[in-house]
Amino acid sequence: MSVNDPIADMFTRIRNAAAAQHDWVDVPASNVKRSVANVLLSEGFLSVIKESNNGPQSDLKLKLTLGQDQRAIIEGIKRVSKPGLRVYVKKGEIPRVLGGLGIALISTSQGIMSDKEAWKRKIGGEILGYVW
């Protein structure tokens, strides 16, 4: 399957798995997706990341973190910067998602990180998406 925006595809798979109350979601692996998954893991939106090699393309198996009601704690995930319209921010313009309850995923010169980490390091970059 050919996908023009692999990060948007990853976000859609996570959003659909959370809506369907699935515990695990499979995503085709890439370095960028690994970095995004690691940020989601460190922020508590994912609980486990596994990599499986099935054939020529490896997959990332992501376990969604569940709340007390056995539903995924990810309520929403949105792609901001798209291939047709890139969105960049300077260090002082980093947005707060839902007043700090969510995170913004930012691609910086030092790698992909959350908005809080970019704020601490005082660097800006491309906003990949919002997670809340």
PEUR-V71238 format. One record per residue. N is the residue number from 1. RES is the residue in one letter. PHI is phi in whole degrees, -180 to 180 (999 if undefined). NEAR is the number of other C-alpha atoms within 10 Angstrom. Layout:
<<N;RES;PHI;NEAR> <N;RES;PHI;NEAR>>
This chain:
<<1;M;999;3> <2;S;-96;5> <3;V;-123;8> <4;N;-77;9> <5;D;-128;12> <6;P;-66;16> <7;I;-70;20> <8;A;-64;20> <9;D;-64;15> <10;M;-62;20> <11;F;-61;21> <12;T;-65;15> <13;R;-64;15> <14;I;-67;24> <15;R;-61;20> <16;N;-67;14> <17;A;-66;19> <18;A;-66;22> <19;A;-68;14> <20;A;-88;11> <21;Q;60;14> <22;H;-86;16> <23;D;-83;17> <24;W;-116;17> <25;V;-139;19> <26;D;-101;18> <27;V;-133;21> <28;P;-59;16> <29;A;-82;18> <30;S;-157;15> <31;N;-64;8> <32;V;-66;14> <33;K;-66;18> <34;R;-62;17> <35;S;-64;15> <36;V;-62;23> <37;A;-63;21> <38;N;-66;18> <39;V;-67;19> <40;L;-64;21> <41;L;-68;18> <42;S;-69;12> <43;E;-89;13> <44;G;93;15> <45;F;-79;22> <46;L;-118;22> <47;S;-108;15> <48;V;-145;15> <49;I;-125;17> <50;K;-124;10> <51;E;-118;15> <52;S;-121;13> <53;N;-104;10> <54;N;-115;8> <55;G;83;7> <56;P;-72;6> <57;Q;-109;10> <58;S;-85;15> <59;D;-120;18> <60;L;-99;19> <61;K;-102;18> <62;L;-109;21> <63;K;-100;21> <64;L;-73;26> <65;T;-74;19> <66;L;-103;19> <67;G;-86;10> <68;Q;-68;7> <69;D;-90;7> <70;Q;62;11> <71;R;-114;17> <72;A;-64;23> <73;I;-78;17> <74;I;-75;21> <75;E;-91;13> <76;G;-158;15> <77;I;-146;18> <78;K;-135;15> <79;R;-82;19> <80;V;-105;18> <81;S;-84;17> <82;K;-115;14> <83;P;-58;10> <84;G;-85;7> <85;L;-150;8> <86;R;-80;11> <87;V;-121;14> <88;Y;-117;18> <89;V;-133;15> <90;K;-86;11> <91;K;-62;16> <92;G;-89;10> <93;E;-108;10> <94;I;-66;21> <95;P;-77;17> <96;R;-103;14> <97;V;-93;14> <98;L;50;11> <99;G;66;8> <100;G;100;12> <101;L;-78;9> <102;G;-110;20> <103;I;-130;23> <104;A;-108;25> <105;L;-91;25> <106;I;-122;28> <107;S;-93;22> <108;T;-115;17> <109;S;-70;10> <110;Q;-105;11> <111;G;110;12> <112;I;-85;24> <113;M;-150;24> <114;S;-78;23> <115;D;-63;26> <116;K;-66;17> <117;E;-68;13> <118;A;-64;22> <119;W;-65;16> <120;K;-63;9> <121;R;-82;11> <122;K;58;12> <123;I;-133;18> <124;G;-105;21> <125;G;168;22> <126;E;-91;19> <127;I;-82;25> <128;L;-78;22> <129;G;-180;22> <130;Y;-116;22> <131;V;-131;21> <132;W;-143;16>>
